[in-house]
Amino acid sequence: MTPAPRRRLVPSFLATDSVQPTRNTLDRLTLLSSTGMATTDDLTHVKQRLIELLQGGPLALAEVAARLVLPVSLVRALVAELVDSSHLSARAPIPEARVHDPQLLEAVLHGLRSIR
Amino acid sequence: MDSAVSDSTTYLDSAEMTLLKIVVTGAFGVGKTTMINALSETAPLHTEEVMTEAGADVDNLVGVRDKATTTVAIDFGRRTLPGDLVLYLFGTPGQKRFKPLWEDIARGALGAVVLVDTRRLDASFDVIDMIEEQGLTYAIAVNSFPDAPHYPPEVLRDHLDLEPHTPLVICDARQTTSSVDVLIELVTHLLSQPALDAS
């Protein structure tokens, strides 16, 4: 991978270094947090913004896309690269099978009744 | 609103939260965004979704050469619940042409709320078809617009061809309590479902 120029004169949608996301497990509800690794100037501007946003606290991937006004598909690709480079950590949402777990559903029901 | 305050309230309480998803769907203009905003603790959020046309119904190809993708805005919101749970509500478009996007968003959801407007019941058929194809459990929420006709529940059930156990609730999507009641109805229904085989 060649070092990126200081400031890229390309639109954000061309800001990833790879064509394919490097992992395909990233969901809208993947929980993202900063590992504390600082941004560096060799990262694209949009990657720096993404890291800086998550330095404030954890967010779901969809929220990162909304806050940065970027398509979810692009954020997936950017996040995959930033997890590979250890800037971000990503926690997958609960497995699909657990969605029907009665204990989990009871907890949701209890929570909903408490905010009613 | 002070931007520093809104910034600090945007983040999740911790990285240990369990994130869950419920889909709020229905025909165009039925009140999906209204309900999501009534339930959310955050300012309204939306993502841009790039959708390829592959697999979508294309009525007319004349003059749309090179048109490979289209962008759709998806509204969503978030509500933190006691017990380190965070419920995300995604407003998904009900039209069949958004099916690939719909399926991608609905994957892994607890279930769906189908908002219905009694002035345009037929507009809900596509959505209900898609949900059933996806195998998602749902509750029908009739959004009570002031000038909409009132039908007895059995008439609505018959017209929408609902299973007898599918919940049907009358709601006001502008009201938080009323919208929470819809979610309670849906989750209660999810709990009453026989255990599903992991197939």
Contacts between the chains, C-beta under 8 A, distances in Angstrom:
chain1	res1	chain2	res2	distance
A	27	B	107	7.8
A	27	B	108	6.7
A	28	B	21	7.7
A	28	B	47	7.7
A	28	B	88	7.8
A	28	B	90	7.5
A	28	B	105	7.0
A	29	B	19	4.4
A	29	B	20	7.7
A	29	B	21	5.8
A	29	B	88	6.2
A	29	B	108	7.2
A	31	B	12	7.2
A	31	B	15	6.0
A	31	B	17	6.9
A	31	B	19	5.9
A	33	B	15	4.5
A	56	B	7	6.8
A	56	B	8	7.9
A	56	B	10	7.7
A	56	B	11	5.7
A	57	B	10	7.8
A	57	B	11	2.9
A	57	B	12	6.4
A	58	B	11	6.3
A	58	B	12	4.6
A	58	B	14	6.9
A	58	B	15	4.3
A	58	B	17	7.7
A	59	B	10	7.4
A	59	B	11	6.2
A	59	B	12	6.2
A	60	B	12	7.4
A	60	B	19	5.8
A	60	B	78	7.6
A	60	B	86	7.8
A	60	B	88	6.6
A	62	B	45	7.6
A	62	B	47	5.6
A	62	B	76	6.1
A	62	B	88	7.2
A	62	B	90	7.9
A	63	B	10	7.4
A	63	B	45	6.5
A	63	B	78	7.3
A	65	B	47	4.6
A	65	B	48	7.5
A	66	B	45	4.1
A	66	B	46	6.0
A	66	B	47	5.2
A	66	B	76	7.5
A	67	B	10	7.3
A	67	B	45	7.9
A	69	B	48	7.3
A	70	B	48	7.4
A	71	B	47	7.3
A	71	B	48	4.8
A	71	B	49	6.5
A	71	B	50	4.8
A	71	B	71	7.4
A	72	B	47	5.1
A	72	B	48	7.5
A	72	B	49	5.9
A	73	B	49	7.6
A	73	B	50	5.4
A	89	B	15	7.8
A	91	B	15	6.8
A	93	B	19	5.4
A	93	B	20	7.9
A	93	B	21	7.7
A	93	B	108	6.1
A	94	B	18	6.2
A	94	B	19	7.7
A	94	B	20	7.3
A	94	B	108	7.8
A	96	B	107	7.2
A	96	B	108	5.0
A	97	B	198	5.1
A	99	B	20	7.9
A	99	B	108	6.4
A	99	B	109	7.3
A	99	B	110	5.6
A	100	B	190	7.4
A	100	B	193	7.4
A	100	B	195	7.0
A	100	B	196	5.3
A	102	B	191	6.1
A	104	B	18	7.7
A	104	B	20	7.9
A	105	B	110	7.3
A	105	B	187	5.8
A	105	B	190	5.4
A	105	B	191	5.0
A	106	B	191	6.9
A	107	B	81	7.9
A	107	B	83	4.9
A	107	B	85	6.1
A	108	B	20	6.6
A	108	B	81	6.7
A	108	B	85	6.2
A	108	B	87	7.0
A	108	B	110	7.1
A	108	B	187	5.3
A	109	B	184	6.6
A	109	B	187	4.7
A	109	B	188	6.6
A	109	B	191	6.9
A	110	B	82	7.3
A	110	B	83	7.0
A	111	B	81	2.9
A	111	B	82	5.1
A	111	B	83	5.7
A	111	B	85	5.5
A	111	B	87	7.7
A	112	B	81	6.8
A	112	B	180	5.7
A	112	B	183	5.4
A	112	B	184	5.0
A	112	B	187	6.4
A	113	B	184	6.6
A	114	B	81	7.3
A	114	B	82	5.5
A	115	B	79	7.1
A	115	B	81	6.7
A	115	B	180	6.1
A	116	B	177	5.8
A	116	B	180	4.8
A	116	B	181	7.1
A	116	B	184	7.2
